[in-house]
Amino acid sequence: MARNGAQKGLNELKDGLGSDAYWRQRTWKKVSVIFAGPGTNLLFAIVLFAILFVIGSGGYRLGFSMETSAPVVHDVRSDHPAAAIGLLAGDRIVAINGQAVKEVGDVPTLIEQSKGGPVALTIRRNGETMRLGPARPQREARLSPPRAAWESVRLTGVITKEIGASLSRLVQGNRKEVSSPVGIVEGSSEALSQGVQTYLWVLGLLSLSLALLNLLPLLPLDGGHILFTLIEGARGRFLRREIYERVSMVGLAVVLLLFFVGLSNDIAKLS
C-alpha cells in the first residue's frame, strides 16, 4: 500500500515537471485555459439571446419591461408606444383595459389579449392613480439569424455596461441592486411562471452575470488569475506565494461582503 502511494506521488511529480505541465506553458496559453470557464458562460449567453431573437414570441408589446417581484415598470423603450403615452420607470401597473393586475405575469397576458387593439393602462405614480393611453401595442418581430446574432452581441454589450455601472454605484454606497442565490432562485421561479421564454432570458442574463463576476480582477476569481498570469508573463518570473495568499484574502473578503449584502437585500424583500 505504501509502495502504491509512493508510486502515485512519483507519477504526479513527473507530470508536474513534464514539458507539457501548465506552469511551463506560455502566457497566452495559460490565459486561454483560465478564460475558458467564464468564456463558456459568455458564449452561452450570446447564443441563447440570439436563439430567442430568432424564435421571438410573435406577441404584442407596448415596449416596457417589468420588475420580477411586482408589477412595477423597470424600463421604458423610447421608440415604443409605452413612451408615447407617458409611462415611466417606477410606475406600478394597477389595471389594463379595466382588468386588475395582481402579479407581474398578468401584464403580458392582458396586453396579448388585446390582439393589437387599443390598450389603456391604469397606473399608480407617487401615490396618485392615473390613466394612460390608449395605445396600440406593436407585434414583436422575429429576426433573421444574422440580425439576431448582431442584436445578441449588442444586447450583451448593453448589459455588460449596465452591470459595470451597477458595480460603480455599489462602490458609491448603493447596495440595493446586489442579490444572493436566494434572490436568484426566487427571480428564476417567478420568470418561469411567466413562461419558458421569459425564464430563458433570465437564464441568459444569469450566465452573462456569472461570466462578468468571474472576470473581476480579484483572486481567487478567474479574472484575478488572468491578471497575475499577465503580470508574471511581463516580469518573466513567478510571484511569491505570499503575495497570492494575501491578495486572495482580500478577494475572498470582497466576495463574502457582496454575498452578505445580497443576502440581506433578499431577506428584506421577502419580509
MIBA-913660 format. One record per residue: residue in one letter; x, y, z of N, C-alpha, C, O, CB in turn. Coordinates in steps of 0.02 Angstrom, whole numbers, plus 50000, padded with zeros to 5 digits. Atoms other than C-alpha are relative to their C-alpha. Glycine has a CB too. Layout:
aXYZXYZXYZXYZXYZ;...
***
This chain:
m500424994050000500005000050000500445006350000500315011049963499535000050061;a499554994349999501415011950044500375000749934500525006249911500514999450058;r499664999950064502265006949884499575003349946499825007149904500204992949979;n500464997050049500725011549782499955007550010499925011349961499314996850006;g500034992949987500635028349869500625003749977500585009249949499915001150074;a499384996950023502455031949834500035000449924500265005449897500604995950026;q500005000050073502245027049652499535005449973499695008849923499784993149973;k500484994850021500725038549637500325006950007500245011249964499354999650041;g499674993649989501735052849711500535001349947500605007049924500305000350068;l499494999350052503155049649588499695001749932499975005849895500424993649994;n500344998650064501935049749441499755007249998499805010549947499414995149990;e500234993149997501185066249498500585004949993500525010149961499625001350065;l499414995850005502915073649518500265000249928500465005449903500554997650047;k499785000450069503375067649344499565004249954499805007749910500014992849976;d500464995950041501815075549270500115007450012500085011549966499264998150017;g499904993049984502155091749362500645002949971500695009049959500015000950073;l499374997750027503915092749294500064998949925500575000649895500574996650035;g499985001550072503485087249117499995006349957499835011749981499424995549982;s499974994350046503685098348965499315002949985499265008749966500344997949935;d500674997650014501795099648946499645002250063499035003350062499604994649966;a500304997749937501495104949128499735007149991499995011049952500514999750058;y500334993450007500365120149149500485005750014500495010649976499415000450048;w499574994449981501675130949235500555001449950500855006749951500314998750068;r499494999050051502865128549088499725003449937500115005449893500324993349982;q500304997550062501625134948958500105007549992500235011050041499254998349999;r499944992950013501715151948876499405003850029498885000850042500065001349923;t500514995949965500685166248949499324999649965498814998949999500225007250004;w500644999850035499355166548813499624993450007499014993350008500105001649926;k500325006549991499035147848834499694999550070499144996950078500504994349989;k500285000049931498805149949023499375004250004498875002150033500535002650049;v500584995649999497625164448997499414996849965498844997449987500175006849967;s500535003450037496635154348870499664994750042499054994050041500274996949936;v500275005249957496425140048993499575003050055499025000650070500564995750031;i500384996849946495865151649133499365003149974498845002850007500435005350034;f500584996550028494675161249019499464995149976498894997149964500225004449942;a500485004850028493835145148960499364999650040498814999050012500324993149998;g500605000449958492645144849109499525005849989498965004749966500204999750073;p500454994350012491925162549102499855000949927499315003449909500315006350028;g500134999450071492105162148913499424995649978499034997549934500624998249960;t500575004550015490905147348906499345003150022498855002849986500104993250034;n500614996649977489635156849011499815005849954499225006849940500105002650071;l500134994350045489825172048898499724997749933499245000549908500655004049990;l500235002650064489625161848739499304997150005498894998049960500494994649974;f500675002849990488115152748810499475005550000498945004749970499984996050067;a500484994449997487255169348848499885002949931499315004249912500255005450048;i500074997050067487605176348673499594995449955499154997849919500685001449969;v500365004850043486985160448586499274999650021498834999549978500334993050004;l500695000549976485435159448696499605006249982499035005749960499984999050077;f500344993850020484995177748665499844999949925499305001849905500445006250017;a500115000250073485215175148477499424995349983499004997049941500644997749964;i500555004850014484075159848478499335003050019498845002349982500114993450040;l500634996949978482745169448575499795005649952499195006649941500075002850071;f500174994850049482855183848450499724996749936499264999449905500635004249983;v500245003450060482615171448306499304997250011498864997949969500494994349980;i500665003149986481165162348389499475005550009498935005249979500044995650064;g500484994749988480325178148452499374997250033499284991150037499815003649935;s500635002449971478645177248537499425001249952498894998049958499865003650066;g500544998450046477625184748396499425003550033498895004650003499754993849967;g500554997049962476595193048532499995007649993500405010549957500054998150072;y500084992750002476045211048559500335003050062500275000550118499255002049997;r499634996749946477105222948664499925007549995499875010349940500744998049998;l500014992749998477005241048719500705003050005500805009049995499575002450058;g499314997549998478885242248742500235002050069500565007150076500075005749955;f499734998749933479235241548929500124993350034499804988250018499515004550042;s499845006049961479975228849049499785000950072499715006650095500754998349996;m500264999849932479405224349224500524997550050500994994050032499364995850005;e499625003049946480205220849391499784992750007499244990849985499895003950067;t500175007149993480245202349436499554998650060499214993450061500634995950006;s500365001549939479425203949606499325003450005498915001450047500415002150059;a500634996449996477975216049573499855003149932500325004249893500035005550055;p500174996950065477015223749425500205007449997499785011849988499244999449988;v499714993350001478145239049428500455000649939500854996149925500395001650066;v499614999050062478925246149269500735000950017500925005050059499735006149961;h499274999549990480805243749262500325004549949500765008549965500324993149997;d499684996150054481225251449094499495001149944499064996849932500644996349972;v500454998350055480305260048950500425001749939500875005849943499545006050020;r499644998650062480935259948770499725006349968499125007049958499954994049952;s500214993450023480895277348698499644999949933499265004449917500605004549995;d500295000250067480365271748523499384995549996499194993349942500514997549951;h500585004549998478845261548579499395003750028499465009150057500154993850041;p500624996849979477015265548620499985001950074499675006950093499414995649985;a500024998649928477305264848809500295006950015500025010650057500384994750039;a499704993449989478435280148800499555005549973499515010950001500695000449966;a500434995050031477215289148687499415002050045499185007750043499734997449933;i500564998449956475815288048816500235002550069499815003950112499554993950009;g499744997049939476965293948957500154995250056500224997350113499525004850025;l499835004849948477355277849050500735001150022501165002449980499904992649975;l499344998849973478875279749164500234994250044499834990650072500015006550041;a499715005049955480055268149257499795001650072499825007450093500774999849994;g500244999049932479385265649434499255000150005498984999550060500275006350027;d500735000249998477545266349384499764992950017500044988049992499715002349931;r500295006549984476515252249459499374999149958498925003249959499834999650077;i500585001550042475275244349339499434997350044499504992050075500184994849944;v500575001949958473585243349427499484996049959499204991149983499675006250031;a500495003450042472455238249281500175001349927500505006249910499285002450016;i499924999450072472475235549093499324999049968499004993849975500534994949972;n500685000150029470895239648996499474998350051499004994650037499984995049942;g500495001049947469965239649161500064993650038499704992650087499335000449971;q499915006349965470555222349213500585000650049501135002850031500124994249950;a499514999149947471505221949377500634995949989500594990249965499704998250068;v499355003550004473345217249378500214998350071500325002750113500545004449964;k499825002249933473795206849530500734997850005501034998450059499554994250021;e499305002249999475505200049482500335001649933500005003649886500054992450015;v499624998150060476875202549352499754996449939499704999349885500744998650011;g500205004050058476265188549240499355002349968499215000549911499934993050021;d500634997550028474575197249217500125005149945499715005849900499565003050055;v499894994550046475365211549119500074997749928499685000049886500635003950020;p499965002250070475945202548960499384996349977499204996549918500614995649990;t500605003750018474395191548965499435004749978499115003549927499774995650059;l500544995450016473175206148966500155004149937499705005649898499875004750059;i499824996450062474135215648831499914995449940499684997649887500735002550003;e500085004850055474145199948724499264999049982499094998049924500324993250018;q500725001050011472265198248745499705005549957499165004649928499634999650065;s500274994550041472035214848656500054998449925499695001449885500385006450014;k499895002150070472655206448493500145006049955499925006349897499384996249974;g499804994250039473365223048436499525005850005499655011149976500064998149928;g500484994549991471865233548487500245005050052500755003850084499324997250020;p499794994849952471965249348595500064997350071499644993450094499505005849999;v499875002149931472685246648769500065006250043500465010750029500654995550004;a499964994549952472395258548914500274997350066500064992050089499305003350011;l499695002149937473435257349072499775004450057499735010550051500775000349994;t500124996449938472915262149247500604998850044500784993150059499334997650035;i499375000649962474465265849349499965003950065499515008150074500595002449958;r499934996149940474965272249519500705003050000501204999449996499884995750065;r499364996550002476335285349522500025005250056499595009650060500125003549931;n499934995449943476935294449678499375000650042499195006050064500205006949975;g500605000149958475365289249771499375002049964498835001749994500105004450058;e500584998050038474195295249634499834994849946500284992149914500115007049968;t500235004650052473155284249518499815004049938499455008949942499404995750025;m500154996550062473065289549336499924995049943500134989349948500555005249983;r500125004250058472555282749167500425002549942500445008449927499245000049981;l499584998450057473735282149018499744996449938499504990749942500744998150013;g500225003150063473295278848837499305002049982499035006950009500044992550006;p499775006550025472535270748747500545000549947500655005749916499424996249971;a499495000650052473935264948632499964993049971499774988250004500725001450029;r500015006550033474055250948506500684996650008501194999449988499825000849924;p499365003549991475395238048551500284997849933499924996749884499914993950046;q499665002350060476685232848421500104992550003500234989650056500685003649991;r499885007250004476845215048362500754998749999501105001549957499644996849938;e499285001549996478545207948410500224996049939499924990949922500164996250065;a499765003350061479515203048255500544994950014500924995550062500265005349951;r499475004949997480605187848230500585002349955500465004849900499754992949979;l499424997550036482375191848172500344994349961500294988549979500505003250048;s499605004950037483445183148041500614998150041500815002050085500215002949930;p499425002149960484935173248110500575005150001500835006450055500274993649973;p499464995049996486255186348058499815006050042500215008450082500195002349930;r500224994249961485225200648130499944998150074500115002150118499325002649974;a500065002249931484865190448286500684999550033500765001250092499644993250003;a499325000549972486725187048310500265006950018500565007850071500484996549950;w499774993249987487115205548296499645003050060499955006150103499915004449938;e500384997349945485705210448414500204996850066500205000050118499254999149988;s499785003549940486305197248538500655002950026500735004150086500084992549985;v499364997049979488065204348539499895007150027500195009050077500505000249940;r500154993249978487375222048554499684999950069499875003950113499555003549950;l500335000549935486245216948698500494998150055500465000650111499434995049996;t499495002149952487705208348784500435005950021500605006650080500434994549971;g499614994049985488695224448772499625004850045499905007650092500205003549937;v500414995449959487255234748844499954997450071500015001250119499295000749969;i500065002949934487015222748989500665000450038500675001850098499764992749996;t499354999649968488885222249023500145007050025500405008050080500554997949950;k499914993049980488935241249028499575001550062499805005050107499825004749943;e500454998749944487445241549147500254996650064500214999550118499294997649983;i499735003549942488235228549262500615003850027500705004450088500184992749983;g499434995949979489825238949265499785006250036500095008250086500435001949940;a500264994049967488805254349310499724998250069499785002250116499455003349956;s500285002149935487935244649449500564998850051500485000350110499574993649993;l499425000949955489645239849521500265006750023500465007650081500564995949965;s499794993349982490115258149516499535003050052499765006350100500035004549938;r500484997449950488515262649609500084996450066499964999450119499284999249973;l499895003749938488905248949735500575003150040500535003750101500144992649985;v499434996849967490585257149774499785006650031500045008650083500575001249950;q500244993649974489645273549799499494999250057499265004150085499685003949944;g500435001249942488535265249930499314997549983498914996250029499935006250038;n500665002550019487015259549829500034992449998500314989549952499785002849931;r499945007249993486815241449885499374996249978499354990149981500164998250071;k500645003150013485015238149828500004995349940499574990949935499475005249990;e499995003950061485505230349661500354993350007500364989349961500325003949944;v499645006249989486525216249738499524994750024499084996050066500575001050052;s500435005549981485685199349755500424993850015500984993249991499484998549945;s499665006349981486165182449829499664994249964499174995349928499984998950077;p500345005750031485735164749771499264999450019498864996849981500344993650020;v500705000249979484115166549870499575004149952499055001949928499925002750072;g500374995750046483545181149761500024997349929499534998149892500285006950001;i499955002850068484165172549603499504994449990499174994049938500714997449987;v500495005550004483125157049639499295002649997498885000249958500084995250059;e500674997149998481595167549680499835003349933499295002349906499935005150057;g500114996750064481795178049522499924995049943499504996049899500575004649984;s500055005250052482055162449415499324996650003499024995149951500564994950007;s500665003349992480475154449486499455004549973498995002149940499874998250074;e500514995350025479455170049450500035000649924499525001149891500085006850033;a499924999650073480175171049274499704993849967499384994449914500745000749981;l500285006250028479695152849243499245000150001498924997449956500264993950038;s500734999649996477915156549299499725004549945499135004049928499795002750068;q500224995650054477845169849161500084996849932499874999749882500385006550003;g499915003450064478325157349026500724997849990501185000450021499795004649943;v499335002850011479795147348961500475005149970501065005449989499954994049954;q499564995150032480465161448852500255005250050500835007150048499635003549943;t499784995349949480495173648998500544996850044501035000150062499415002350043;y499515003649959481425160549100500674999549964501205000349994499744993050019;l499385000650038482695158148960500375006649995500985006849996499854997349930;w499694993549998483005176848952500375001150066500935003550067499485005649988;v499694999349933483355176849139500614995350005501124997250034499494998450056;l499445004749999484465161349118500615002849963501175002249987499794993349970;g499464996950038485495170348986500325005750039500935006550039499755002649933;l499754994549960485655185549098500424997550059500945000450075499415004350027;l499625002849944486235174849244500674997249976501184998150010499594994450034;s499385002750028487535166149134500495005649985501095005149998499864995949937;l499574994250015488195182949075500265003350064500845005150068499615005249958;s499794997049937488225189849252500544995850034501014998550062499405000850047;l499505004549970489185174549312500685000749965501205000749998499764992749996;a499384999150038490465176849173500355006550020500955006650031499865000149924;l499714993549983490725195249215500265000150072500785003050086499495005649990;l499785000449930490835191749402500664996250004501124998250040499474996650044;n499395004149999492155178349370500605003749970501175002149986499894993649963;l499464996350033493165190649265500235006150040500675009750017499785002249931;l499754994649958493345203349405500724998550020500894992850036499555000850064;p499295001149986495215205849437500154998850074500555002550104500415005849975;l499915001649929495135198049611500164992650007499824988449976499375001950042;l499895007049983495895181949673499514998050055499385002150099500744998750023;p499835005750043495305168249684499574999449937499524994049908499934993750040;l500405000150061494155172949538500454999249939501055000549942499575006449994;d499625001050061494695168849360500335006449976500895006449950499564997149945;g499724993650021494955187249323500645001750037501115004450009499505005650009;g499404998949960496225188249464500574995749976501144997949972499864998750073;h499495004550025497165173149398500265002449932500865001949917499734992849994;i499784997350064497195180849224500465006050011500985006549978499395002149956;l499594994249986497885197149295500694998050024501195000750001499655004550052;f499355002149973499255188449393500424996249948501034996749948499904995750062;t499635003450053499705177449245500315005049952500885004149931499534995349961;l499734994750044499925193049137500585003650034501085005350002499455005049981;i499464996649963500985201249273500634995649999501184998049988499785001550072;e499435004550000502095185849285500314999449931500924998849925499784993150025;g499745000350068502245185049097500415006149983500935005649950499444999349950;a499634993950013502795203249091500665000250040501165002850015499585006150017;r499404999949958504045200749235500504994649979501104995349990499814999150072;g499575005650019504725184349165500164995350057500604991150050500635002749973;r499905004649943504645175749334499365000050043498955004550038500625002150043;f500605000949960503345169649458500005004750060500525006550086499944992850023;l500084996249939502655179949601500054995450060499924989450055499325003850001;r499945004149940502955173949778499324997650023498815000950013500355004050056;r500625003049976501655162749857499665004550051499045004850054500144993150030;e500294995649949501425175150000499575005549969499065007549998500555003150042;i500394994850034500805188249877499324997249978498815000549987500385002749938;y500635003350020499505176149807499544999350061498945000850056500144993149968;e500415001349940498905171949983499695006550027499105006650044500424996650054;r500254993749973498745190050040499465003049955498955005449979500575004950009;v500494997350046497845195749883499364995849999498814998449992500305000449928;s500585004449998496705180549891499565001450061498955001050056500224992650001;m500394998349940496185185350068499575006149988498995006450008500475001150060;v500384994050016495665202450006499424998449953498865000749963500465005449968;g500515001950048494715194849859499434996150033498854997450019500294995949945;l500515003949964493815182349972499575004550044498975003650049500334994650042;a500374995349958493335196450090499495003949960498935005049982500485004850037;v500454996250043492575206449946499414995649977498844997849978500385002749939;v500535004650024491615191249879499514998550057498904998550046500314993549974;l500445001449943490945187050053499575006150018498995005550036500414997850060;l500374993849986490445205250079499425000749951498865002449971500465006149996;l500534999650050489465205149915499454994950015498864996350007500294998849930;f500495005249985488625188749966499545002150057498935001450052500354993550018;f500404998149942488055195350136499575006249985499015006750011500455001350060;v500414994350020487465211850060499404997749960498844999849972500425005149960;g500555002750041486445202349930499514996150042498904996650031500284995649946;l500445004049958485765190550062499555004550044498965003150053500414995250045;s500404995349960485205205050173499475003449957498915004549981500465005250033;n500504997150045484345213050023499434995249987498844997149989500335002149933;d500515005150015483435196849981499554998750059498944997950051500324993549977;i500405001149940482875194150160499525005950011498955004950030500464999050062;a500434994149992482215211950167499414999849951498855001649968500405006449989;k500545000550050481225209050005499494994750020498894995850012500304998549931;l500455005349983480505192650067499565001850060498994999750066500394993650015;s500384998149941479975200350232499535005749987499175007950033500485001850057;
***
